[in-house]
Amino acid sequence: MRDFSVKLLSAFHSKLFRLTGGRVGSRLVDNDMLLLTTVGSVTGRSHTVPLLYLADGESLILIASYGGRPDHPQWYKNLVANPEVVVQTSGGLGNYLARTADEDERRSWWPRIVEAYDGYAVYATRTGREIPVVILDPM
């Protein structure tokens, strides 16, 4: 899928999610979805994207796969530069602090991530980069 199509579908998904308070758009490929809002590393403006996530207690786990493209997704670059993010789930809004999982955490999470959605294993074969696993901790 081309980047333009991804942006268009992402914007549509985000709008539906917000309009319905997550009643529409909170599930995709048998997984929970959230809206992640980051501050642009270049623009300083807010950017929102819908993403699959896994829960670990109060923490949330994200995968910066970008469909196996060669570069990290912009949302990941944004949260590396500005780790304070806002998350909307079907349960409401929250402020989180983002960090990239360390090597041990990633090794522990990766099998669970692939079990939740096997597309991530396919994406990993499409790219030479290691796909980051992101941990969001509530603030």
QUISUL-V554747 format. One line per field, one symbol per residue. ss: DSSP state (a for helix, b for strand, c for the rest). phi: phi as a letter, one per 20 degrees, with the letter a starting at -180 (. if undefined). burial: 1 if it has 16 or more other ideal C-beta (glycine too) atoms within 10 Angstrom, else 0. A space follows every 10 residues. Layout:
ss->???
phi->???
burial->???
This chain:
ss->ccaaaaaaaa aaaaaaaaaa ccccccbbcc bbbbbbbbbc cccccbbbbb bbbbbbccbb bbbccaaacc cccaaaaaaa accbbbbbbc cbbbbbbbbb ccaaaaaaaa aaaaaaccaa aaaaaccccc ccbbbbbbc
phi->.fgfffffff ffgfffgffd mnfdnecbll cfccddddeg fdemefccce bfbddcmeec ddceelmnff dfffgfgfff fcfecdcddf epebecdebe gfgffffffg ffffffbfgf ffgffeceef ffdddddfe
burial->0000000001 0011001000 0100110000 0111111110 1000001111 1111000001 1111110100 0111111111 0010111111 0001010100 1000010011 0011011001 0011001000 111111000
